[in-house]
């Protein structure tokens, strides 16, 4: 779509200093192109106004600014560029023919979003959050990239503190809100899992009374939710009293199968993705599909076509070894899920684990508890500030070989020394620990050895 700056200015309460047109949005001057409105956002370390010249060189067509600048480009002046972006996204979302599904939770947001999008796209033109665009800037940009022909938008809502999901919900006004679980992520800022629950429940703030909350009833914290204005739909495993539940769950050599009980009848499902935790993600998608009027056949086809998101439990063969790449993020809950997948694979098992971040005062104990989950694992390679805590727990679990490291590169060197064909190797850590570097260095070393 093409917008005139003068009309945009009226919507966001700004002043059009020079009129023009734009057809897309950009917040990174390096990625600017012809047709873009470059939004000059102020961050903790950089200010977009300082990069206007670079954005202009890359061809952007217009600017959104909060102070006068020396540029001849068409531009709109506002008191707050971030608020203007959010206000415009909120205005754009008001299309009556667009249904918005919002997903939040401590673990599994992106995978659940992918499941839901795979299902809905079988019956509706669907747009989904790209990558991890789930923040105060990412969510508005997601909404603004929904095409006029799209009928469904599947969004993620992330947060670090109270009030952030409320803000996102009031912008997106979801028709359906999906809550996956309440884990330990951001407990450093929110104080307790009860605090995390309170923050996640802010997803309802922008929903009308006609909205629906799709809730994982097996989560002990979400199970306590009862006093909501919106209708609650529960899903879980082996709970016939829930609206949606899975039974006959079986772990396969590749993937997992189950039967889903739904208000429309039973649906036999076979996922190409490993892990019991993905049964929960699929159940949430089934519930959303039914709520949106889909039949079970179309829902099942969507689940069969589900593809993994990058760096999230990507399982592949390299040099005779099975690598489980799960490098996007980590918490005690997601660690357990990934370790369960590792244990389900045949072969000698190696866990390469980096720190779990933002766990606050309980960090040392949480890392030790994850180490205690490693019973049956042959080798643990742990790197980061909490490596010794992983190793302490692993010692209690009887892991015979335990190797502490400081960096991803150190971990790769040690992995090269112990890995052998037919091993199954899990790589997992919080995003800031760059577990993908372990894989890159390890595989490069292996290739160099083969070349020699």
C-alpha positions as CSV (number, residue, x, y, z in Angstrom):
1,X,0.0,0.0,0.0
2,X,1.1,3.6,-0.6
3,X,0.5,6.3,2.0
4,X,0.8,10.0,1.8
5,X,2.8,11.6,4.5
6,X,0.2,14.3,5.1
7,X,-2.5,11.7,5.8
8,X,0.0,9.7,8.0
9,X,0.7,12.9,10.0
10,X,-3.0,13.4,10.7
11,X,-3.3,9.8,12.0
12,X,-0.3,10.0,14.3
13,X,-0.8,13.6,15.5
14,X,2.3,14.9,13.7
15,X,3.3,17.8,11.5
16,X,4.0,17.2,7.8
17,X,7.1,19.3,7.0
18,X,7.2,18.2,3.4
19,X,4.7,15.9,1.8
20,X,5.5,12.8,-0.1
21,X,4.6,9.1,-0.4
22,X,5.9,5.9,1.1
23,X,5.0,2.2,0.9
24,X,7.0,0.5,3.6
25,X,8.7,1.0,6.9
26,X,12.4,0.9,8.0
27,X,14.1,1.2,11.4
28,X,17.6,0.2,10.2
29,X,19.3,2.7,8.0
30,X,21.5,0.0,6.5
31,X,18.4,-1.8,5.1
32,X,16.6,1.3,3.8
33,X,15.3,1.2,0.2
34,X,13.3,3.3,-2.2
35,X,9.7,3.6,-0.9
36,X,10.6,3.3,2.8
37,X,9.6,5.6,5.6
38,X,12.8,5.7,7.8
39,X,11.6,5.8,11.4
40,X,14.2,7.5,13.6
41,X,14.0,5.6,16.8
42,X,16.0,6.4,19.9
43,X,17.6,3.3,21.5
44,X,19.6,2.7,24.6
45,X,22.9,3.1,22.6
46,X,22.0,4.7,19.3
47,X,19.7,7.3,17.9
48,X,18.2,6.8,14.4
49,X,18.5,10.5,13.7
50,X,22.2,10.1,13.6
51,X,21.9,7.8,10.6
52,X,19.6,9.8,8.3
53,X,22.4,10.5,5.8
54,X,23.1,6.7,5.5
55,X,19.4,6.0,5.1
56,X,19.1,8.7,2.4
57,X,22.1,7.2,0.5
58,X,20.3,3.9,0.5
59,X,17.3,5.5,-1.1
60,X,14.6,5.9,1.6
61,X,11.7,8.1,0.5
62,X,10.7,9.8,3.7
63,X,11.6,10.3,7.4
64,X,9.7,10.2,10.7
65,X,11.5,12.4,13.2
66,X,11.1,13.9,16.6
67,X,13.3,17.0,16.0
68,X,14.2,19.1,13.0
69,X,17.0,17.7,10.9
70,X,19.0,19.0,7.9
71,X,17.5,16.9,5.2
72,X,15.5,17.7,2.0
73,X,13.6,14.4,2.2
74,X,9.8,14.4,2.8
75,X,9.3,14.1,6.5
76,X,6.9,14.1,9.4
77,X,7.7,15.6,12.8
78,X,6.2,14.0,16.0
79,X,6.9,14.2,19.7
80,X,7.8,10.5,19.9
81,X,8.7,8.4,16.9
82,X,8.0,5.1,18.6
83,X,4.6,6.1,19.8
84,X,3.8,7.4,16.3
85,X,4.8,4.0,14.9
86,X,2.6,2.2,17.4
87,X,-0.4,4.6,16.9
88,X,-0.2,4.0,13.1
89,X,-0.1,0.3,13.6
90,X,-3.1,0.4,15.9
91,X,-5.0,2.5,13.3
92,X,-4.0,0.1,10.5
93,X,-5.2,-2.9,12.6
94,X,-8.8,-1.6,12.7
95,X,-9.7,-3.4,9.5
96,X,-12.9,-5.3,10.3
97,X,-12.0,-8.3,8.1
98,X,-8.7,-9.0,9.8
99,X,-8.5,-11.5,12.7
100,X,-5.5,-11.3,15.0
101,X,-4.1,-14.2,17.0
102,X,-1.5,-13.3,19.6
103,X,0.8,-15.9,21.3
104,X,2.7,-15.3,24.5
105,X,4.3,-17.5,27.1
106,X,7.8,-18.2,28.6
107,X,8.7,-21.0,26.2
108,X,7.5,-22.1,22.8
109,X,6.0,-18.8,21.5
110,X,7.7,-18.9,18.1
111,X,7.1,-22.6,17.5
112,X,3.5,-22.3,18.5
113,X,3.2,-19.3,16.2
114,X,4.6,-21.4,13.4
115,X,2.1,-24.2,14.1
116,X,-0.8,-21.8,14.2
117,X,0.3,-20.1,11.0
118,X,0.8,-23.5,9.2
119,X,-2.8,-24.5,10.2
120,X,-4.6,-21.2,9.4
121,X,-2.8,-20.8,6.0
122,X,-4.6,-23.9,4.8
123,X,-7.9,-21.9,4.8
124,X,-7.0,-18.2,4.9
125,X,-4.4,-15.8,3.6
126,X,-2.2,-15.5,6.7
127,X,0.7,-13.3,7.7
128,X,2.9,-14.2,10.7
129,X,5.5,-12.5,12.8
130,X,8.8,-12.8,11.0
131,X,11.7,-14.0,13.2
132,X,11.4,-12.6,16.7
133,X,9.6,-9.4,15.9
134,X,7.6,-9.5,19.1
135,X,8.7,-6.2,20.9
136,X,7.4,-2.7,21.2
137,X,8.8,-2.0,17.7
138,X,8.6,-5.5,16.2
139,X,4.8,-6.0,16.8
140,X,3.8,-2.7,15.2
141,X,6.0,-3.4,12.2
142,X,4.4,-6.9,12.0
143,X,0.9,-5.5,11.8
144,X,2.0,-2.9,9.2
145,X,3.3,-5.7,7.0
146,X,-0.1,-7.5,6.9
147,X,-1.3,-7.2,3.3
148,X,-4.8,-5.9,2.5
149,X,-5.6,-9.4,1.2
150,X,-4.6,-11.2,4.4
151,X,-7.4,-12.3,6.6
152,X,-5.3,-13.7,9.5
153,X,-2.3,-12.3,11.4
154,X,-0.5,-14.5,13.8
155,X,1.7,-12.5,16.2
156,X,4.0,-13.0,19.1
157,X,4.2,-10.9,22.2
158,X,7.4,-10.9,24.2
159,X,8.3,-8.9,27.3
160,X,10.9,-8.3,30.0
161,X,8.7,-6.4,32.5
162,X,5.2,-5.5,33.7
163,X,3.1,-3.4,31.3
164,X,4.9,-4.4,28.1
165,X,2.4,-7.1,26.9
166,X,-0.4,-4.8,27.9
167,X,1.0,-2.2,25.6
168,X,1.3,-4.7,22.7
169,X,-2.2,-6.1,23.3
170,X,-3.8,-2.6,23.2
171,X,-2.1,-2.1,19.8
172,X,-3.0,-5.4,18.3
173,X,-6.4,-6.0,19.9
174,X,-6.2,-9.8,19.5
175,X,-9.3,-11.8,18.8
176,X,-7.6,-14.9,20.2
177,X,-4.9,-15.0,22.8
178,X,-2.7,-18.1,23.3
179,X,-0.8,-18.7,26.5
180,X,1.8,-21.5,26.2
181,X,3.3,-21.7,29.7
182,X,4.8,-19.9,32.7
183,X,8.5,-20.6,33.1
184,X,11.5,-18.8,34.5
185,X,12.3,-16.4,31.7
186,X,12.8,-12.8,33.0
187,X,12.3,-13.9,36.6
188,X,15.2,-11.6,37.3
189,X,12.9,-8.6,36.5
190,X,9.5,-10.0,37.5
191,X,10.5,-11.6,40.9
192,X,8.5,-14.8,40.7
193,X,6.5,-17.1,38.5
194,X,3.4,-15.5,39.9
195,X,4.8,-12.2,38.6
196,X,5.4,-13.7,35.2
197,X,1.8,-15.1,35.1
198,X,0.5,-11.6,35.9
199,X,2.6,-10.1,33.1
200,X,1.6,-12.7,30.6
201,X,-2.1,-12.3,31.4
202,X,-1.8,-8.7,30.2
203,X,-2.5,-10.2,26.8
204,X,-6.2,-9.9,27.6
205,X,-5.9,-6.1,28.1
206,X,-6.6,-5.3,24.4
207,X,-9.1,-8.0,23.9
208,X,-12.9,-7.5,23.8
209,X,-15.2,-9.6,25.9
210,X,-15.9,-11.7,22.7
211,X,-12.3,-12.7,22.5
212,X,-11.0,-16.2,23.4
213,X,-8.1,-17.2,25.6
214,X,-6.5,-20.5,24.6
215,X,-4.6,-21.7,27.7
216,X,-2.3,-24.6,28.4
217,X,-4.3,-26.2,31.3
218,X,-1.4,-28.5,32.2
219,X,0.8,-25.5,33.3
220,X,0.3,-25.3,37.1
221,X,0.2,-21.4,37.0
222,X,-2.0,-21.0,33.9
223,X,-4.4,-23.6,35.5
224,X,-5.2,-21.1,38.2
225,X,-6.6,-18.6,35.7
226,X,-10.3,-18.3,36.1
227,X,-11.6,-14.7,36.4
228,X,-11.3,-13.6,32.8
229,X,-13.8,-11.5,30.8
230,X,-12.9,-13.6,27.8
231,X,-14.0,-17.2,27.2
232,X,-11.3,-19.7,28.3
233,X,-10.4,-22.7,26.1
234,X,-8.1,-25.3,27.8
235,X,-5.7,-27.8,26.1
236,X,-3.4,-30.4,27.5
237,X,-2.4,-34.1,27.6
238,X,-4.7,-36.9,28.9
239,X,-7.3,-34.5,30.4
240,X,-10.8,-35.5,29.0
241,X,-12.3,-32.5,30.8
242,X,-10.3,-30.1,28.7
243,X,-11.7,-28.6,25.4
244,X,-8.7,-30.1,23.5
245,X,-6.5,-32.9,24.8
246,X,-4.1,-35.4,23.4
247,X,-4.0,-39.1,24.1
248,X,-2.2,-42.1,22.5
249,X,1.0,-40.0,22.5
250,X,3.9,-41.9,21.0
251,X,7.6,-40.8,20.5
252,X,8.7,-42.0,17.0
253,X,12.2,-42.4,15.6
254,X,11.5,-39.1,13.9
255,X,8.7,-37.0,15.3
256,X,5.8,-37.8,17.5
257,X,2.2,-39.0,17.0
258,X,-1.0,-38.5,19.0
259,X,-4.7,-38.3,18.8
260,X,-6.3,-35.0,19.5
261,X,-9.8,-34.9,21.1
262,X,-11.7,-31.8,19.8
263,X,-15.2,-30.5,19.8
264,X,-15.4,-31.6,16.2
265,X,-14.2,-35.2,16.9
266,X,-10.9,-37.0,17.0
267,X,-7.9,-36.0,14.8
268,X,-4.9,-38.4,14.3
269,X,-1.7,-36.4,14.1
270,X,1.8,-37.3,13.2
271,X,4.4,-34.5,13.6
272,X,7.7,-34.4,11.8
273,X,9.2,-32.5,14.8
274,X,10.5,-34.3,17.9
275,X,9.5,-33.7,21.4
276,X,6.4,-34.2,23.6
277,X,6.4,-30.4,24.1
278,X,5.5,-30.0,20.5
279,X,2.2,-31.9,21.2
280,X,1.2,-28.9,23.3
281,X,2.2,-26.5,20.5
282,X,0.1,-28.5,18.0
283,X,-2.9,-28.6,20.3
284,X,-2.9,-24.9,20.6
285,X,-2.9,-24.6,16.8
286,X,-5.7,-27.2,16.6
287,X,-7.8,-25.1,19.0
288,X,-7.2,-21.9,17.0
289,X,-8.1,-23.6,13.8
290,X,-11.4,-24.9,15.2
291,X,-12.2,-21.5,16.7
292,X,-11.6,-19.9,13.3
293,X,-14.1,-22.3,11.6
294,X,-11.7,-24.8,10.0
295,X,-12.5,-28.5,9.5
296,X,-10.2,-31.2,11.0
297,X,-9.0,-32.3,7.6
298,X,-7.5,-28.9,6.8
299,X,-6.1,-28.5,10.3
300,X,-4.4,-31.9,10.0
301,X,-2.9,-30.9,6.6
302,X,-1.5,-27.7,8.1
303,X,0.2,-29.7,10.9
304,X,1.8,-32.0,8.4
305,X,3.3,-29.1,6.5
306,X,4.7,-27.4,9.7
307,X,8.3,-26.4,9.3
308,X,10.8,-25.7,12.0
309,X,11.9,-22.1,12.8
310,X,15.6,-21.4,12.4
311,X,17.9,-22.4,15.3
312,X,15.0,-24.1,17.1
313,X,15.5,-27.8,17.5
314,X,16.8,-28.3,14.0
315,X,18.0,-32.0,13.8
316,X,20.4,-33.0,11.1
317,X,23.1,-35.4,10.2
318,X,26.8,-34.2,9.9
319,X,29.8,-36.5,9.5
320,X,27.8,-39.5,10.7
321,X,26.7,-37.6,13.9
322,X,23.2,-36.4,14.7
323,X,23.2,-32.7,15.7
324,X,20.3,-31.2,17.6
325,X,20.6,-27.4,17.0
326,X,18.4,-25.6,19.5
327,X,20.4,-22.3,19.9
328,X,17.7,-19.7,19.9
329,X,17.1,-19.4,23.6
330,X,17.1,-21.3,26.8
331,X,15.3,-21.6,30.2
332,X,15.0,-24.4,32.7
333,X,11.7,-25.5,31.0
334,X,13.0,-25.5,27.4
335,X,16.3,-27.2,28.6
336,X,14.3,-30.1,30.0
337,X,12.3,-30.4,26.7
338,X,15.5,-30.4,24.6
339,X,17.2,-32.9,26.9
340,X,14.2,-35.2,26.6
341,X,14.6,-35.1,22.8
342,X,18.3,-35.9,23.2
343,X,17.6,-38.9,25.4
344,X,15.0,-40.2,22.9
345,X,17.7,-40.6,20.1
346,X,19.7,-43.8,19.7
347,X,23.5,-43.5,20.1
348,X,26.0,-42.0,22.6
349,X,24.7,-38.7,23.9
350,X,26.6,-35.4,24.3
351,X,25.1,-32.2,25.7
352,X,26.8,-28.9,24.9
353,X,25.1,-26.3,27.2
354,X,25.7,-22.6,27.6
355,X,24.4,-20.3,30.3
356,X,20.7,-19.6,30.7
357,X,20.4,-15.8,31.2
358,X,18.1,-13.5,33.1
359,X,17.3,-16.0,35.9
360,X,18.3,-13.7,38.7
361,X,19.4,-14.7,42.1
362,X,18.4,-18.4,41.5
363,X,20.7,-18.8,38.5
364,X,23.2,-21.1,40.1
365,X,20.5,-23.4,41.5
366,X,18.6,-23.5,38.2
367,X,21.8,-24.5,36.3
368,X,22.5,-27.2,38.8
369,X,19.0,-28.5,38.5
370,X,19.4,-28.7,34.7
371,X,22.6,-30.7,35.2
372,X,20.7,-33.1,37.4
373,X,18.4,-33.9,34.4
374,X,21.3,-35.4,32.4
375,X,21.1,-38.9,33.7
376,X,22.0,-41.2,30.9
377,X,24.1,-38.6,29.0
378,X,27.7,-39.7,28.3
379,X,29.4,-36.2,28.0
380,X,28.5,-32.7,29.2
381,X,30.4,-29.8,27.8
382,X,29.3,-26.6,29.6
383,X,30.5,-23.1,28.9
384,X,29.9,-19.7,30.5
385,X,29.7,-18.3,34.0
386,X,27.5,-21.1,35.2
387,X,29.4,-24.0,33.7
388,X,30.5,-25.3,37.1
389,X,26.9,-25.4,38.3
390,X,25.8,-27.5,35.3
391,X,28.7,-29.8,36.1
392,X,27.8,-30.1,39.8
393,X,24.3,-31.2,38.9
394,X,25.6,-33.5,36.2
395,X,27.9,-35.2,38.7
396,X,24.9,-36.0,40.9
397,X,23.2,-37.4,37.7
398,X,26.1,-39.7,37.1
399,X,27.4,-38.1,33.9
400,X,30.8,-39.8,33.5
401,X,32.6,-37.1,31.4
402,X,32.1,-33.4,32.4
403,X,34.1,-30.6,30.7
404,X,34.0,-27.0,31.8
405,X,34.7,-24.2,29.2
406,X,34.6,-20.4,29.1
407,X,33.6,-19.6,25.5
408,X,31.8,-21.2,22.5
409,X,35.2,-21.6,20.8
410,X,36.5,-23.5,23.8
411,X,33.5,-25.7,23.8
412,X,34.0,-26.5,20.1
413,X,37.7,-27.4,20.7
414,X,36.7,-29.8,23.5
415,X,33.8,-31.3,21.5
416,X,36.2,-32.0,18.6
417,X,38.3,-34.1,21.0
418,X,35.5,-36.3,22.3
419,X,32.9,-36.5,19.5
420,X,32.8,-39.6,17.2
421,X,30.5,-41.0,14.5
422,X,27.1,-42.1,15.6
423,X,27.0,-39.6,18.5
424,X,23.9,-37.5,19.2
425,X,24.9,-34.0,20.2
426,X,22.6,-31.3,21.7
427,X,23.6,-27.6,21.4
428,X,21.5,-25.3,23.6
429,X,22.0,-22.0,25.4
430,X,20.4,-18.6,25.8
431,X,20.6,-16.4,22.7
432,X,23.4,-14.2,24.1
433,X,25.6,-17.3,24.5
434,X,25.9,-17.9,20.8
435,X,25.6,-21.7,20.8
436,X,25.5,-21.6,17.0
437,X,29.2,-20.6,17.1
438,X,30.0,-23.9,18.8
439,X,28.5,-25.7,15.8
440,X,30.2,-23.5,13.3
441,X,33.6,-23.9,14.9
442,X,33.1,-27.6,15.4
443,X,32.0,-28.3,11.9
444,X,34.8,-26.1,10.4
445,X,37.4,-28.0,12.4
446,X,35.9,-31.3,11.2
447,X,36.1,-30.1,7.6
448,X,39.7,-29.0,8.0
449,X,40.6,-32.4,9.4
450,X,38.9,-34.1,6.4
451,X,40.7,-31.8,3.9
452,X,44.0,-32.6,5.5
